[in-house]
Amino acid sequence: MVMKSSEAALATTPDATGFGRFFLPGPTEVRPEVLSAQMRAMIGHRGADIKALMEKLQVGLKDVFRTERLVFLSSSSATGLMEAAARNGVRRKALSLVNGAFSQRFAQIVEACSLESERYEVPWGEVHDPQVVRDRLGKGGIDAITVVHSETSTGALNPIEEISRVAHEFDDVVILVDSVTGVAGAELWSDRWQLDFVLTGSQKALALPPGLAFAVASERMMARSRAARNKGIYFDLLQFQKSQEQMQTPNTPALSVMYALDVQLERITAETLEGRWERHRAMREATVKWVEEMRADKGVGLSVLAPKGFRSPTVTAVRMPERSSSVPVVAALKKAGIVIGGGYGKLKELTFRIGHMGDHTVAELEAVLDALEEVLTA
Ligand SMILES: *Cc1c(COP(=O)(O)O)cnc(C)c1O
């Protein structure tokens, strides 16, 4: 695309675009050059043009998911693929690991699909113990695990690799992973960790506009899908596989978001996925360090909700001092032109959340933390 010189300047100067002030844990801020990729003209969703685009997207998506398998592209929000996980992957009864609002929703989705879900719930903010999972699976009756990698409501990062290893100690238990704020921000290896189903959405760590969701399914998962009853049509994984083998999608895809994805995957390739993981880790460390300094040096009794060693690199939930609410803090920051997340669900007033994911940098984050400090010490 040819840009006028003023537009070109906008696209390369973060300050001029205003980029770096929107730290919601989803949707996340989208780079101007990624946003403007959506201006491309429509193409037909059958034929050579879509085939070329899909082939190109597959290369980048496979790298992001660390898989050799086909990455499914769904024109839905991530919740659609959570439903696909349940409908295609749970035969009768899932063990649902619940530690926050999104993992709770995963359990509810299983039940809403007329399947059973037994919950292993830990206090919100904490993570799951693989040994407890092993003990429960040993008693039988479970054929799937639902689990959230990075629990966006609390900032807790579950030990997915270990939990998957436990699942694979049993013959017939698939592991279904919501990595909506994990993929492209937190380290994740779909194939190496033998994840049966791992899903994400476009508007979180991938820093794209909302409208697309992505997933990888193992051979075991596809076998489940083949045998599944009542899986409907829109989220039937066999339909995804069949059309994507032809480099098409089952129905009309969100083409404009695919154009944005095309540009974003080029940017991710240039940074490298490892570089992206590292940048996210650095943003988490900067946030944790700031919380500790606020406590030790400024007398503001903040703390990080998730335990050390299990903190998400993409989102931090910060617990407020005793008896104070986060609501006015989030509002004051908004007035200063910076958006962060409030607490989620039952943690609404007790915490605020910083979504340090996508294309943000430590430098931009530091400006947010400075502004927060001003509000909290005023
Ligand atoms: C945002 C989010 C979802 C829901 O995604 P939608 O795209 O809004 O459907 C699910 N799980 C987690 C962990 C999330 O962060």
The ligand as an SDF file (V2000), in Angstrom:
LIG
                    3D

 15 15  0  0  0  0  0  0  0  0999 V2000
  -10.2820  -13.0160   26.6010 C   0  0  0  0  0  0  0  0  0  0  0  0
  -10.2620  -14.4160   27.0710 C   0  0  0  0  0  0  0  0  0  0  0  0
  -11.2410  -15.3480   26.6780 C   0  0  0  0  0  0  0  0  0  0  0  0
  -12.4300  -14.9710   25.8440 C   0  0  0  0  0  0  0  0  0  0  0  0
  -12.0580  -14.5260   24.6110 O   0  0  0  0  0  0  0  0  0  0  0  0
  -13.1360  -13.9170   23.5830 P   0  0  0  0  0  0  0  0  0  0  0  0
  -12.2830  -13.6640   22.3910 O   0  0  0  0  0  0  0  0  0  0  0  0
  -13.6840  -12.6900   24.2220 O   0  0  0  0  0  0  0  0  0  0  0  0
  -14.1800  -14.9360   23.3550 O   0  0  0  0  0  0  0  0  0  0  0  0
  -11.1230  -16.6410   27.1100 C   0  0  0  0  0  0  0  0  0  0  0  0
  -10.1160  -17.0320   27.9090 N   0  0  0  0  0  0  0  0  0  0  0  0
   -9.1650  -16.1720   28.3150 C   0  0  0  0  0  0  0  0  0  0  0  0
   -8.0620  -16.6640   29.1970 C   0  0  0  0  0  0  0  0  0  0  0  0
   -9.2040  -14.8330   27.9120 C   0  0  0  0  0  0  0  0  0  0  0  0
   -8.2470  -13.9740   28.3090 O   0  0  0  0  0  0  0  0  0  0  0  0
  1  2  1  0
  2  3  1  0
  2 14  2  0
  3  4  1  0
  3 10  2  0
  4  5  1  0
  5  6  1  0
  6  7  2  0
  6  8  1  0
  6  9  1  0
 10 11  1  0
 11 12  2  0
 12 13  1  0
 12 14  1  0
 14 15  1  0
M  END
$$$$
